Amino acid sequence: MQVMMLIQETPEDFADRNGPAAEAYWGKWMAFSAACGDKVVGGNILGDGSTGVTITVRDGERQIQDGPFADSKESLGGYMIFEVDSMDEAIELASNCPAAASAHVELRPTVDMNAG
């Protein structure tokens, strides 16, 4: 089964990506990725929420809002897709994610649209 881990990060986490703490920040992520090994089958790093836009259409009218839609201190920092045998296995992997210690991660099974 495939499970997507949505990685929420704090503003401080995003600042650590390029600041004085960048080496430690990326070191934790490299160690986590290495520990996950071949269980990771996809994923990507995202820019902080201020670099994105949220689009809604209401009554045929498009509305564009800068940044993330929800008023939250945390924003989506990236995602990983695990190929695992069970949700329990995904939980074990995600429990060691660096973002789980400063913000949170969310796991969701993916839906196979080709399954009949």
C-alpha positions in Angstrom: 0.0 0.0 0.0 1.1 3.6 -0.5 0.8 6.1 2.2 1.4 9.9 1.8 3.0 11.7 4.7 2.1 15.4 4.6 4.8 17.3 6.5 3.8 20.4 8.4 6.5 22.8 9.5 6.8 25.9 11.7 8.1 29.2 10.5 11.2 28.5 12.5 11.7 25.2 10.6 11.4 27.1 7.3 14.0 29.7 8.5 16.4 26.9 9.5 16.5 25.6 5.9 18.8 28.5 4.9 19.9 30.1 8.2 22.7 29.3 10.6 21.0 26.0 11.5 20.8 24.8 7.9 23.4 22.1 8.3 21.7 20.6 11.4 18.3 20.9 9.8 19.3 19.2 6.6 21.4 16.6 8.5 18.3 15.5 10.4 16.3 15.1 7.1 19.1 13.2 5.4 19.4 10.8 8.3 15.6 10.3 8.3 15.5 9.7 4.5 18.4 7.2 4.8 16.6 5.4 7.6 13.4 5.1 5.5 15.5 3.5 2.7 13.5 2.1 -0.2 10.2 2.6 1.6 10.2 6.2 0.2 8.9 6.0 -3.4 8.1 9.7 -4.0 8.0 13.1 -2.4 9.3 16.6 -2.6 10.2 19.7 -0.6 7.9 22.7 -0.8 8.6 26.4 -0.4 7.1 28.1 2.6 3.4 29.0 2.4 4.0 32.6 1.6 5.3 31.6 -1.8 2.0 29.9 -2.8 -1.5 30.9 -3.6 -4.9 29.4 -2.7 -7.6 29.4 -5.3 -11.3 29.1 -4.7 -14.2 29.5 -7.1 -17.6 30.6 -5.6 -20.6 31.3 -7.7 -18.4 31.2 -10.8 -16.1 33.8 -9.4 -12.4 33.0 -8.9 -10.8 34.2 -5.7 -7.0 34.1 -5.2 -5.4 34.5 -1.8 -1.7 34.7 -1.2 -0.2 32.1 1.0 -1.9 29.1 2.7 -5.7 29.3 3.2 -5.8 28.3 6.9 -4.7 30.7 9.5 -2.0 28.6 11.1 1.5 29.0 12.2 2.4 25.8 10.5 2.3 25.2 6.8 2.9 22.4 4.4 6.6 21.9 4.0 6.7 18.8 1.8 5.5 15.3 1.4 6.8 11.8 1.1 5.1 8.7 -0.3 5.9 5.4 1.4 5.4 2.0 0.0 4.6 -0.1 3.1 2.8 -3.3 4.1 0.5 -1.6 6.6 -0.5 1.8 8.2 1.3 0.6 11.3 4.5 0.5 9.3 3.9 4.0 7.9 3.3 5.2 11.5 6.6 3.8 12.6 8.4 5.6 9.8 6.6 8.9 10.3 7.3 8.8 14.1 10.9 9.5 13.3 10.3 12.4 10.9 12.0 15.6 12.1 8.9 17.7 11.6 7.0 15.5 14.1 9.1 16.9 16.8 8.5 20.6 16.0 5.1 20.6 14.2 3.2 17.5 13.0 2.9 15.1 10.1 -0.3 13.5 8.7 -0.5 10.1 7.1 -3.1 9.2 4.4 -3.4 6.1 2.3 -3.4 6.9 -1.4 -6.3 5.7 -3.5 -5.5 3.5 -6.5 -7.8 5.0 -9.2 -6.9 2.0 -11.5 -8.2 -0.6 -9.1 -11.5 -2.1 -10.3 
